[in-house]
Amino acid sequence: MPTLERSAQETDAPQAATAEDGFAVVMARLCELPSLEEDEDYTQPTEYSYKLACVLLNEANTAFHSAFPHLAFPRASFGTSEAGAVRAYWRKPGLLVQLILPAQKEGDGYIHVLRGQTPEAIHDLTGEKLAAALSEFNERD
């Protein structure tokens, strides 16, 4: 799992995205989470989970564009658990990718991929693994 210490400077300025790239949209949506008001349906993200999301998404963006320079980074939706753990969702017909992050350092995170009716859990939580899981999305999705 990436360390937060090494990436604190990296997450202050997310990597630039091209006009057709969804990474800017993804980061804008993630950045909205801490400013939303808590209510019975929403809990703000913990600082740990939020920073980890920033790190992993930046790493995934770099790996995605290195491996798939012809594809745009896919757009995601975000939410949080009751404990404040960040959740990211990418969907298209027949494919769901979920980034499930822990609320605290002691927790476990994973990438859940559902292709049709076939689930896969990826416990090696890295930007490279997330980029690989997102490789089936393209700029039209």
ABEGO torsion letter per residue (X at the ends): XBBAAAAAAAAABBBBBBAABAAAAAAAAAAAAAABBBBAABBBBBAAAAAAAAAAAAAAAAAAAAABAABBBBBBBBBBBAAGBBBBBBBBBGBBBBBBBBABAABBBBBBBBBEABBBBBABBBAAAAAAAAAABBAAX
